[in-house]
Amino acid sequence: MFLILRISFIFILLITQILSQQIFEDSYPTCVFQNEQDNHQITVMSKLWQIRGLNRYKDSIIKFSICDDKSTSIQDCDTGATACILNIKKKRNIKNAGSSFIYTKDDAGLNIFKSINGQLCDEEERFTTIIEFNSYPDILMEPKFKFMGECELRIEIPHPNFQPPCTLNKMGNLIDMRPLKNIQIEIEHPNTTMKFSLNVCKQSAKCDKDVSVCQLKEDGHSVAISDVNSQHIVYKDGAYSIQGHTTESRKKRLNFVLSLKCNWRADGIEKLMYVKPPQLGKMYRFSAESLLACVKLPMNCMVRDQSNENFLYDLRNLYRANGWYVKNVTDATININMCGPLYVSDSTNECAQQHSQVCLSNGTKVNLGTIQKKIEVSQHDTIITSLADGSICAANATKSYSTEIEFICKSVEEGPTLFNIDECVYIIKWYTPTACAKNAPVGNDCKISDLAGPINLKLMHQSEDKTHALSQNSYLRYNLCGSLKKPCNNNSDAAVCLIKSNKERVLGITNTTVSMNNQIISTNMNGEKCSGKISEIKINYHCNHLVSPNGQVQVNILRDSCDYEMNIYTPVACAPTSSFDCKFYKDNVLYDLSSLTRQDANYEIKHQNYLYSLNLCQSVIKTNNAQCSAYSGICMKNLTEMHGKKMYVSLGMVNSDLVPRVEDGDLIVEYRLGQLCYHDDNLSHRSSRIRFKCSNIDEGPKYVSESSCTHEFIWKTSKVCSRKVSKQQIRSLSSCSFVHPSTKQVIDLAKINTVIHFEGGNENFKLNICSSNFTYCPGKSGSNCSSLDSEFKVESTLYGPHFLYHLFNRSCVNDELNAVNISLSCEPTHTDVEFKILYIRNCTLYGNLNTNRVCIKMKEPEIVESSKHEPCIISDMDNFDLANLKNINVLSMLNNSYNFNFDGKGSNCNGLICKNGLSVISKNHLTCPIPHINFAESTVQLIYNSTLSCFHGVFQTEILVKCDRGSDVPMVVKENDCAVAVQYPLKEACSWFPQAQPSEILSADSSGIAVGTSIGVVLLLLLVGGSILMFKKRSIRRKALYNSISSDKECLEVYCKNAQL
């Protein structure tokens, strides 16, 4: 333990400046400039400055911000201006002294900031603001007015890269200890052989040249302890120290530390002490108290769990303008605020003068803590922080009051409660939902990882730029997770480019930092100025297993054609999955569960306060209800738990070696090695067991029980009913054809007739399309090859066929290929078959085949003359005539114009429905739609199928007539190239529906039920699915990608209200 000895004698030789506390309420981000002449970069604080002119310009106020703020404009300046000059007497205002700054050189070759595009100051010249740099030890950190002429303003600022001695930049605020330079101190220790002369960041008069701290010897000589140039500020856990050393090498030099403690009442430096170590060495420690050390920075209210940085704790919502009352306080009141200042009405008391965050009132005001010392996550997954440097403690005058707060996750907000008082420390516990961790990982280089495993979006960067049409004369050119191959407007760092009327504008500069929130991975990019502000584009990556890896794209325009949002739906954004062979052969009986696999969703079962998500033949797909560790077969969600770390529990893992077994005539699938579980004081892994029973009715999985950390499920299905078959039949080739989901056109994929070659690791492969046979070569040389059989099938999806090859049943090691997934794309211009490898993940190669041999012939839009309108009377809607619906014109988020001509008299549309002026539903082919009525949602769904063909089938229009007494504004809620859905609010519709309560479905339904029923039941499911999906998607600002619902049983998407699917 250090021995602390007070000084016996202090000489304060000079005090020329009154010391003051340093209070900072705001934090500031930064921006980076690059000088195009020498590529030098400089980082500048993004802050709005306001200074006063001098001399003849003393009535002028200058406002400027070097960084472009993309969200706000400077008050009293022109929109888009980053600098302006306002005269108090209104003699001359220059409301645009520059729309942005560039980093360049002046005529003397010195680096400067120079504004561009200011307002005209005469017929030819524009007003320019020049910002020059300076740097010297005592420079003031505020900008300084230098000169102003008719067309030019000059300002001087400290060089952004210059940090004066004895200063420290924290959160964009400069902590300045330079006033201590004016205090000369001489310390005489009771031991006459130890006498010191000390100054801070300045040469001491009693020491040698350039030395600030030295030990004075009796012979008149001195021993240097710290030179001036080495002294700097060190910040740790809310405490500050000034440290330095001598000029010798690290092994020989002496070191100096002056620890500074906040003292709100100190004048200059007080209680300066030499802290004598147990034995003399090379370290000289001193401590002191000063008002200058009372540094209050903006509170840190966001902290990540150090044991798993994917989990974020965010307390910012605890801020209240009037603070919180602390409960369980007797004979007094305590007010506290978090993440913002505490308002104290009387400015003369200690709480106000010391900028308290916790204030006790018992006749007088007592500050229980001002400065946040730490914030961290405890081993119990709670958040702990402390507020120190309060008033002098009444119980111990050598200490000051402080407060320790523990934030504990709970579903109900209880507010702060006083738990204990330990002499000078008040201990508060705070139960709040705000203390519950959220899964919010952040990644770099377009790579991100959470509990469900790593996701590599770098695979989205292509060798060629991609385009997306916005209108007839505008489109986006983009390349994700990297820069464009062809520069945009001469900017080689651009990632997204807007081309409008052959003019280019940068929408986004490459940014590969990504974050995840609610399963959506996002990145933000800034572009060129637009309408006075920096344009911004947000890229959202959505997991979708059913689309091609290149993704489906939807673009929303958010602000004046300046800000955009791009939604990319792609399997590349999905967490990795593992699978096992669902075809099980035993005693000449084939058990094939593969048709029960869900590619885009999980089965969900609600039991009491738990929701179980499971899949079959593969691990669960990550959703908001299933965020277990990677490769989980069943994920259990605790519906009463708010804490993100404790909400999800894995009930077992899926691996390629998993083999179903037959037990008492039932098929058993068992997942093992789930999360750890305590049972009878023993620690074991959770597991789950699914028992499949033969049944003529498919009921879907149901929860049964839990015992000894093993969870039991039962699944009645016809898929496990005994079907005797030979091994040769099992290996027979699947039909190599594709049935188009909408047109029912059958495409013979065998006519592709090609062989593809590829490598995986040190292995070579040759695959014959539409054949289960493949050639395998174990080395890169292509020798020692053998012909093997694979399990092959064609899978039909809404986006076309996929060839699936299961090559080997072996563990996934170093991405050795075990499977191949090839998507097929219709490319009318390709005369030959083109094969591209997209990526390899989880030992599966994903590729794409482009060919014109499987394209469906498109029909041209049909424009017909007007004909007599036949009435459409809907008897179930009080004999309502659809002609009474008001004609509407709607503009979609994709800038497509739709005209609905219900009465047949509209002048802007020759048909019933037009898209961008072309008839997609003609009057000649008009038939009355069959209404699908949803009494639970008070809606009527009207579906029109066009004779116009498109890539995914025929164009389909859906009109959802909705009971709405408060609005009559229709809107497009879903849209893609082949479909549009419009919500049509109608007050009259409210009289059609009696009140009805929807029933709750308690178990997960198998997709096989929906397929096996009659057409009428399918229509009903489509009705409910379409209606509920429409309202869900509306709540996320109509960002959904519209999907045609396929009649293919493996692709039928069913959405049921209040159901656990």
N, C-alpha and C positions, 0 to 999 in steps of 0.2 A: 504494500500500500504506500502510495506517495505520502510524504510528510509535507503538509501545507504550512508554511511559515509566513506570517505577515511581514511586510516591509517595516523597517523601523524609521525610514526617512524617505520622503518623496519630494522632489523638487519639480513643480510644474512651471517650466520656464516661460511658456508662451501659449496663450489661447486666443486666437484671433477670429474664431468662428463658433457660433452657438450650434451645438449638436442637436439633432432632432431625430425622432423616430421615422422609420421608413415603412409606410403603409401602401400596399398595392392591392387594388381590388380586381384588376383585370389582367388577363394573360393575352399574349399576342402571338399569332402564327408568323411565319416568315415566307418570303418568296425568293426565287433565285433568278438572277439575270446573267446573261452571257454576252460578253463583248465579241461581236462578230469579227472585229479586226484582229484580235489575238486569242480568241476563244477563252479568255479569262472569265471565271465565274465569280459572282459575288452574291452573298445572302443578305437580304434586307428585312427588317421587321415591318410587318404589315400593320401600320398604325396611322391614324389620321392626326396630322400635326396642325397646330394653329399658332402663328407667331405674329408679332406686330412689326410694322415698318419703322424706320428711323428717320430723324430729321424731317425733311419736307414730306416724307411718306409716313409720318407717325400716326396719321389717321387711317392708315390702311391695315386691314387684317388679311393675312395670307393663310389660306387653307390648302393643304396638299397631302396626298398619300402616294408614296412611290410605287407601292404594289397596287395593281388593279384589284378592286374589290368587286367580285362578280355579283354580289347580292344587293348592295346598297349604293346610293348616290350621295355625294357630299352636299349637305344642306346649304342652300342659297347659291350653289353653283349650277351650271347647266348640266342636264342629264348626260352622263358619260364623261364629264370632265374629271380629271384627277388633280387639278390645281385651279384655283381661282383667287382673285384679289378683290376684296370688298372694301370700299371706302365708307367710313362711318358717316361722313357728311355727304355721301352720295355724289361726290364730284366726278368720280370716274370708277366704274366697276368693270372688271374684266372677268366675266363669269366662266370663261373657258380659257385658262392659261396653258392648256394642253390636255389631250384626251388620254394619253398614256406616256410612259417614260421608256426610253431606250438607254442601254448602257453602251457608251461609245467613248471616243477620245476627242479632246478639243484641239485647236490648232497647235498647241504646245506639246501635244502627245500625252496629256494627262487624262486619266480616266474621269469621266463625269456621267451624270444622268442628264438627259436632255428630253424635254417634252416635245411631242409632235401633235399636229392637227389642232393647234390652238385657234382661237378666233382671229379673224383678219384685223390687223392693226393699221394697215393702210391698203391701198389697192392691190398690192402684190405680196406683202409679207404677212406672215402669221405670227402671233405672239408666242414666245418661247420661254420656258422656265429652265434655267441651268442650275444644277445642284453640284457644287464642288465639294471635295473632301479635304479634311485636315486631320492631323493627329499629333498631339503633344500631351504630356502627362496630366496637366491640369485642365484640359479642355472641358468645357461645359457640354453636357450630353444633349442639350436642346439645340434645334436648328437655329441659325443666326442669319438675319437679314444682311445682305451685302450691298446690293445695288438694284435699281430699277430704272429702265428707260422707257421709251415709247413702245418698243416691241420686245423687251427682254427683262426678265427678272432673274437675279442671281441670289442663291442661298448657299450657305455653308453648313455642312453637317459633319460630325465625326465620321471618319472612315468606318464603314460597317464592319470591316474585319479588325478594327483596332479596339482593344479593350484596355483602357487606362489601368495603370498599376493600382492595386487595392480596390478593384471593382470586380463584380461578378454578375453575369447575365443569367437570370433565372426566369423562365416562362415569359420572356420578352421584356422583363423589367431589370433595370440596372441597380444592383445593390452596391452602394458607394460608401466605402470606408475611408476615403481620402481626407475627410475632415480631421481624422486622427493624426494626420501628418503634422498638424500645427501644435501638437502636444509633445513637449520634450520632457522625458522622465529620467530621473536618476534614482537608482534603488540601492540602498545600503542595507545589507543583510546583517543580522546580529553577529554572524561570523565575519569578523573584519576582513577576512581574506576573500570574501565574495561580495563584490560590489559591481553593479551593472549600470550601464547607460543604454536607454532604449528609446527608439523612435519607430514610427510605423511608416514604411514606404518612403522614407526620407533619411538622408544621412544624419547620424547623430553627431552633435558637436564635440562630444568627448571621445568619439571613435575615429578610426582611420578613415581615409577617403573611401566613399561608396559603401561604407559599412553603417548599418542602421542599429544593430544590437551588438554590444561588446561587453566583456568582463574587464573591469578596471583593476589594474595591479597597483601594489603599494609603491612600486618604483616609477610610477607615472606612465608606464606602457599599458596597452590594452590588447585583449585577445578577441578577435572577431568571432561572433557567433552567427551572424546573418548579414549578408550584404543586401543592398537596396533592391537590386534588380531581381533577386530570387523571390522576394516576398509576394505572396498571393493569398486570396481568400479561399477557404475550403468550407463547403456546406455539407452537413450530414445530419439527417433527422431533425431539422429545424434549428440546429446549433451552428454557430459560425466560429471560425478560428482564422488567425493570420499566421501563415507558416513561411519559413525561409531557411536558408542554409548558407554556408560559406562556399567559396569558389573551388575548393579542392575536389578531387575525385570523390565518388560516392563512398568509397571505403574510408577515406580520411576526413571528410568534411564534418563540421558540427551542424546540428539542426536546431531550429527555433520554432516554438509553438506558443502563441498567445491565444488562449481560449476566452471568448467574449460571451458574457451572459447579459441577457436583457435586464435592465433596471430602469423602470419608467420614471424614477425620481432622480436619477444620476445626473450630475453636472460635470461633463467631461468624462474622465476615466476615474472610477472609484474601485476600492478594494483590490488594488493591484497586488498580486502575491507571486512569489517565486515558489514553484511546486518542486520541492527537493525530492529527487528519486531515491530509492533505497541505497543505491550506490552511484557515484558519479560516473558519467559516461559521455556520450556524444550528443545527448538530447537535453535541451534546456527548455523547460516548460514554465509558462507564466499563465495566470488567470486574472481577469478583471471584469468589472461590470460597467455598462455604458448604455445610455439611451439610444445610441446609434445601432446597438445590437438588437433593438426591438424591431425586427424586420418581419412584417406580416405579409406573406404572399397569398395569392388566391388559394382557397382550400382545394386540395386534391380529393375528389369524391369518386374517382374511378380507380379500381385496383383489380389486377388479375391474380388468380391463384397461382402461386409459384410452383405448386406441385403439378398443376395442369393449366397452362396458360390459355387454353381454349375457353375457360370459364371467366366471365367478366362480372364484377360486382359494380353496380352503378347507383350511387346514393343521391344523384342530383335532384330527383323528384322530392326529396325531403325539404328542399328550400321553401320557406313560407315568408311572405313579406313581413308578417308580424311575429314570426318565430313560433316556438312551441312552449307550452307550460309543462314543467317537469312534475310528474305525479309523485306522491308519497313524501312530500316535503311538509314539515310541521313548523309553525311559528314563523314562516317566511315563504317567499315565492322564488322560484328559479325559472328564468327564461333562457332558452337556448335556440340557436339556429345553426343549420348545416348548409354548406355549399353556397353561402352567401352571407352578407353582413347581418348582424343583429341590430335591429332598430331600437335605439334608446332615446326617449323623448327629451330628457334633460341633458344638455350637452356639457354641464359643469361637473357631473359626477365622474367617478373613476371608470365606470363601465364605458361611458362614452369617450372619455379622453384616452383610454387605453384600448379602444376599439374591441371591446370584449365580444366573445362568442357565447359565453355562459355568464349570466349576471344574476347574482343573489340580491334580493331586496328584503331587508328587515328593519326598515327605518332609514338605513343608508344603502348605498349601492356598493357591492363587493364584486370585483372581477374574479371569476373562477377559472379563467383561461382565455387566452387570445390567440396564441400562435400554435398552429398544428405541427406536432412533432413527428408523427408517423401515421401511416395507415397501412394495415397489412391483413392478410387472411390467416386466421388461427387454424390450428390443427383440428378444431371442431367445426370448420367451415363457417365460422362467423367472422365479421369484420371488426377489427379493433383499431381505434384511433385515440389520440390524446391531444388535449388543448392545454398548453402550459403558459407560464409567464403571466399569471394573474396578479392580483393585489398581494401585498405582504401578508403572510399567513399570521393570524392572531395567535395560534398555538405555538408557532415557532418562527420568530422574526428572521431567522436565517434562510427561510424558504418562502416561496410564493405559492399561491393556490394554483391547482391544476385540476383537470377533469379527465377521467378515462371513460370512454364510451365503448360498449360492445353492442354491435348491431346483429340481431338474430333473425333469421328467416322465419316468417309466419304468414299465413294466408290473410290474417286480419291485422290492420294497422292499430297498434296499441299506444304508440307514442312513447316518449322517454319516461323512465321511472327511476327515481333515486334508489339505488340498491344498498349503498354503504358509504360511510365517510371514514377515511383512514387518515387521521390528523389533518393534513393539508390537501388531501386528495379526495375529490368527490367521484364516486363510481356510479355510472348510469348504465342501465340495460335498456335496450330499445328493440322491441319486437315489431317487425315491419316487413311487408312483402318486398320492399325495396332492397332488402338485404339478401334476397334470393338470387343465386347465381344464374346467369344466362349463358347458354352455349353460343359464343360469338367469336369464333376464331378469326385471326387475321393472318394473311400469308403474303409472301413476296414472290416475284418472278412467276406470277399466275399459278402458284402452287399453294394449296391450302390443305390442312388436315385437322380432323377432329376425332371424336371417339369412333366414328363409323369408318375411319380410314382416310388415306390420302386421296386427293383429287388433283390431277395435273391438267390445267386448262391450256398449257403451252401447246397441246395437241390441236388447239383451234387455229394456231398460226399456220397459214397456208403459203405455198410457193407462189400463188397468184392471188391478187386482190379479188375480193368478192363485191358484188353490187346488190343493191336493193332499191327498187323503184318506189318513189314517193308519189309522183304524179306524171303527167305526160312530158313535162320538161324538167323534172328534177329527180335526182336519185342520190343514194349514198354509195360511196366506194369505201370499203373498210377492210382491215385485216386485224384480227383480235390477238391480244397478247403479244404484240410486236408492232413495228412500224409498217407502213404501206410499202409495197415493192416499188410503186411509182409515187414520187413525192406529190404532195397536195399544195398548190399555190407556192411552189418552190420550197416547201418545208419537208425535209426528209424525216423528221421525227413524228409526223402526223400518223395517227392510226385510223381516224375516221374523217372522211372528206365529203362535204356537200357540194354537189355539182348542180347548179341551177342556171338554165339558159346558157350553158357552156362556160359559166364562171365558177371557179373553185373557191371554197372557203373551208378553213380548217375547223372542224367541230371538236376534235379531240386530239391532244398530244399524248403520245404513248405513255401509259401508266400501268404497270404490272402489279401494283399493290391491290390485293383483293381482300374482301371481308365477307363474312357469312352472317345472315340474319334471317331467321324463319326459313331455313333451308335454301334461301336464294343467295347466290354468290354475286357480289357486285363490285364494280370498280367505277370511279369517277374520273373523267378527263375534262380538262379545260381547253378551250380553243381560242379563236380570234374574237375580237370585240364584235358585238352585234347589238344594235339599238342602244349603244352607250355602255353596255356591260359585257364582261367576259362571257362568252357562250360556254355552255356546259353540256356534256352528254353523259348519261349514266347507263352503263352496260349491266344488265341483269342476266345471269346464267341460271336457267331453270333445268332441273333434272327431268328428262323425259326419255324413257327406255324405248319408246315406240318410233321415234324419228331417226333419221339418218344421222351419223356422227357430225356431219357438217352443220346440222341444226336447222330448225325452222325459225324464221325471223319475224318479229313484229316491232314496228317503230311507232312511238307516240311523240307528238310535238307538244311541248309543254309551255313555251313562252314565245310568242311572236315569231315563230319559225327560227328562234335563236337557240333554245334549249330543247334537247331531245332525250328520249329514253328508248333504249333498244333492248328488247327482250329476246334472248336466244334460248330456244328449247333444244336440248341436246343430251345424249347419254354420256357425253364427256363430263358433264357437271354432276354425274351421279356417283355416289359412294361405291366402292368396289363391292362385289358380291362373290360368293362361292356357291358351288352347286354339287350335286351328286346325281348318279344315274337313277332315274325314277322308273326304269324298266327292270322288273325283277322276275327272274324265271326260276320256278321250283316245281319239281314233279310234273313236268309237262304243262304247267299252268303259268300263263303270262300275267303278271300284275303290272299295269302301265298307268302310273299316276301323272304322267307328264302334262296331260290336258288340264289338270287342276292347278298348274303353275300360273301365277299372275305376274305379268311382265311390268305392269305400271302401277300396281297397288298391292296392298296386303289384305289378308282376311283379318277382320277385327271382331273381337268378342269381348263384351262388357260383362263383368261379373263383380257384383258389389262395388267396391271402390277401385277396381283395377280394370285396365283395358289391355287385352292381349292382342298383339299383332304377330301374325305368322304367315309364312309362305311355304310352298312345297317344292321340292327338288332344287331349291336355291335359298339363300339367306334372305332375310326380310329386306324389303326396300325401305330406305331411309325416308321417313315422313315426319311431320310434326308429332305424330303419335308413336313413332318408333325411332328412337335415337340411341339405341344400344351400341355396344362395341361392335366392331366390324365382324361380319360373318355370323351374326346371331341367327339362329333358326327361329326362335320365338323371343319376342321382346315384351316385357311386362311394364306397363306404365301405371304408376300410383297416381290416381286422379286427385287425391287430397294433398299430395306433396307439391310444394312450390319451388323447392330448391332444385336447380337444374342438375346438380351432381347426384342427387338422390332419387330423382323422379323415375329413371329408367333402369331396369334390371334385366340382364340377359339370362334366359333360361336354357341355354345350350348353344353349341356352335355347330355350323355346317362345314363339312370337309368332304373332299372327293372320295375318301375311303369309306364313307358311311354306306352301309348296306341294310336295307329293310329286312325284316325277318317275319316268319309266319309263326303265330302262337295261338293255339286253340281255334284254328280256322280263321283268325283275324290277322291282318297285316299290321305290323308294328314298325313305326319310324321313331327313333329315339335320338334326341340331341343331348349331348353331354358337355361337360366342362364350361358351364355357365359361370355367373359371378359367384363369389364365395358366400356361404350361407352358414349360420350357426344353428345347430340342432342338438339338443341335449348336451350343451357345452362342448360339442364337437364342431370343428370347422371343416366344411366340405363344399364342393361345387354344386351349384344348382343344375338340375337336368329337367327334361320334359319328355313326355311319351305320348305319341298320337296313335290311338287304336282305330284302325279302319275296319268298319263292318260292312258286309255286303248288304245292300238295300236297293230296292227298285226306285226309291225316292231319294234324291240327293238333298241332304239337309245341311250340309256345310259343317265346319268344325264347331264343337261346343266344349266349354270348360266343364270338367268333372270334379276334380279335387286336388289337394296338395298334401303330401305326406313326406316327412323326412327330406324336405328340400327338393322333392320330385313332383312336378306338376303333370296331371293327367288330363288328356283331351280325348274325345271320341268324335269320329267322323263317319257318318253313314253315307255310302255312295255306291253307285253301280260300278264304279271303276275297279273295284276289287272283287267283283263277283267272278267265280271260277270260269276261266275260258281256256280250254285245252288247246294247245297249239304246238307245233314242232319248232325246233330251233331254227330250221331253215326258213320257216314262215316269219320268225322274229327278225331274221336278217334280210328279209325281202325289201326291195327298194320302195320308198315312199313315192307316191305319184308326183311327177315333176311338172306340175301345172299350178297356175295361179288364177283364182277366181276373183275378179275385180269386185270389191265390196259393194259398190253402188250399182254398176251397170250389169253385174253378174257375167260379164264377158269372160270367157275362159282363155287364158294365154298359155300356150305350150312353151314352157321354158327350155325344153330339150333342143329346140331349134337354135339356141345360142351356140351349142356345139363347140366348146372351146376348152382348152387346158390352161390352167394358170400355174405359174411357178412363183415360189417365194421361199425365203429363208427365215428361220427362227433360231436364234442363238447359233450353234454350230451344226444345225440340221438343215437339210434341203427337202422340199416337198413339191409334188406335182398333184394337182387335183383336177379331175374331170368333172365339169359341171353336169349335174343331174346323174352322178354316179357315186356309189358308195365306195368304189375302189380308189385308192390313192397310192402314190409312189413315195417311199420314205428312204432318204439317204442320211445315215448318221453323221456324216462329216461334210465339210464345205467342198470337198473335192468332187462330190457327186458319185463316188464309187460305193461298192458294197450296198447297193440299193435293193429294196425288196418291195413287193406289192402287197398291200394290206387292205383290210376292209375297215370302213368307218361306219358309225351310225349316222345316217344322213336323213334330213327331212327338209321340207319347204314350209316355212312359216309365213302365213298371210297376216299382214298388218294394214292399218289404215294408210300407210305410206308406201305400200308396195311389198313385194316378196323378199324374204331373206333365205339364203342357203345356210343351213346349220350342219356342221360336220363335227362329230365327237370322235377325235382321233385316238386318244390314249386315256386309260384310267391310271393316272400316276399323279403323285403329289406335285403341286405347283412350285418349282424351284427355278430361280433365275430366269423367269419368263420363258421357259421351254414350252413349246406349243403343245397344248392338249386339245384345243378346239379352234374352229374357224367359223366366223360369222360374216357373211358377205351380203350386203344389201344391193339391190338392183335398182338402177335409175334409168328412166327413159330419156334418151338424148337423141332427138330427131336428126341432128346434124352428124352423128357418129355413124359412119358406114362400117367400121370395125368395132370389135369389142375392146374396151379399154379397162384395165384393171388397175386399181390404186390401193396400196396399203395405207390405211388411215392411222392405225396405232395398234400396239400390243399391250394388253392389260389383263392381269390375272391369268396369264398363260393362254389367253384367247386372242387370236389375230382378228382384227376388224378391218374389213376391206369394202370396196365399192366397185361394182361393175357398171360401166356406162355403155349403152347400146341402143340402136334404133329398132332392134328386132322385136321388141315387146311393147312398142308404143301403141296407144289407143288412138285411133283417128278422131280428131276433134271436129266438131261441127261449128260452122261460122255462126255468129249471132244473127238472129232472124229479125228483120224489121218488117212489120206488116202494117197495112192500112187499118184505120179505126173501123170497128164494126159495132153493130148494135149491142148494147150491154144487156146481158141476161141477168136477172136478179138472183142473188144467192141468199136464200132465207134459211136461217139457222133456228130450227124449231126449239131446240133445247135452251135457246137464249131469248126466250119470249118472242119468238118469230122475228128476230132481229135481222134486218137486211144489211149485208155488208157494204152495200152502196152508201149507207148512212155514215160510214166511217169517213172522217174528213181527210181529203187528199193532203199528203205531207211530203216535204222535201227535207232530207236528213243528210248531214255531212258527217262521215265517220272519222275516227281517229287516224285512219290511213289516208285521209283526204279524198275518199271516194264519195261521189254524190249519188244518192238514191232518191228516186221519185216513185211515190206510191199513188196510183191513179185509180182509186176505188170506185169512183162514180163513172169512170170511162170518159170523162169530159176534160181531163187535164190537157193543157197545151204543151207541157214540157216532156211528155212521154207518150209514145205511140202504143205502148202496151199497158199491161196492168202494173208492172214493176220495171223500172229502168235503172241501169247502173251506168253512170257517166254518160247518159244520153242514149245508150243502147238498150233495147228491150231484152230483158232476160226472162220475163213471163209475158208472152204475147196474148192479146185478146182473142185471137183466133183459136188458141189452144187452151183458153181459160175454162177450167172446171171448178166448181165450188169445192173448197177444201173441206176435209173432214175435221170437225172440231174435236180437240182433246181437252176435256174439262178437268180442272184440278180444283175441287171444292176446298181442299185444305189451304191452298194458296190464293184462292179467289182469282184464278186466271183461266183464260181459254187460249189454247195453242192452235194456230192456224198454219199449216205447212203447205207450201206450193212447190212442186217440182217442175223445173223448166225442161224444155226440149234442148236447151243449150248444154253441150257437153264441155267438161273441163277435165283436168288431169285426174282428179279424184272422183270423177263420175259426172252426174248432171248437177247443174246449179240449183241450189235449194234455198228458198226463202222461208224464214220462220217469223211469224208475227205473234207476239205474246200480248194479248189483250188483257189488261190488268185493272182490277178495281182500284181506283185512286181518286179520292175526292180533293186532294190538295194540289195536283199537278196535271197538266195536259200537254206536257212537252215530251214528244217521243225521242228515243235515242237508240243508236246502234250499240248493242251490248256484246255482240260477237261478230267476228268477220274473218274470213280467209278468201282465197281465190275462188273457192267453189261454194261459198255459203255466206249468208248474212242473217243475223237475227236482230229484230227490232222490238223493243218494248214500247207498247202503245197504251198509255194510261187513258182510261175511259171512266168517267163518273157513272154513266148509265150502267156499267157492268156490275156495280155494287149491288144492284137489285136482283141480280141473277143467282147470287150465292147465299144460301143459309149458312149460319155458323156451324163449323164442323171441327172436331179435334182430331189431329192425326194420331194414329196408333204407333206404338213403339215396337221395333223389331229387336229381339234380344239376342239372336244368334246370327252368325255369318252365313250368308247364302252362297251356295256354289253357283258359278257361272253356268254350269250345266243345266240347272233348272230353267233359267231364262231361255236357253236355247231350245230345250225340249218341249216347251209349252206351245200353245197355239199362237197364231199371228195376233190375235186380239190381245193376249197377255203381253206380247212383245211391244205392241203399240202403247199399252198402258205404262209399261216400264219406261218407254221412250218419253212419254208424257211427263212422268214424275221426274225422270232424270233430267230432261231438258229444262223443266221449270225450276227445279231446285238449283241446278248448276248455274242457270242464268242469274239467279239472285245472289248466289255466292260470288260469282265473278263480278257482279256489279260493285260489291263491297271493296274490291281491290282495283277500282277505277278502270274497269273494262280492259284489263290487260291480257285477258285470256286468249289463247289461240283456239279458234273455232275448229272443232273436229266433227266431221260427218260420222254418224253412228253406223257401224258396220253390222251387217247381218251375220257375218262370220262369227261363229260361236266363241272362237278364241280371242276375239277382239271386241266383244260387246261390252260397253261401259255402262254400268247401271248405277244411278245415284238415287238413294232412297232417304227420305227425310227421317231424322232421328234413328237411323239404322247403324248397326255396327257391322260393317262389311269386312 
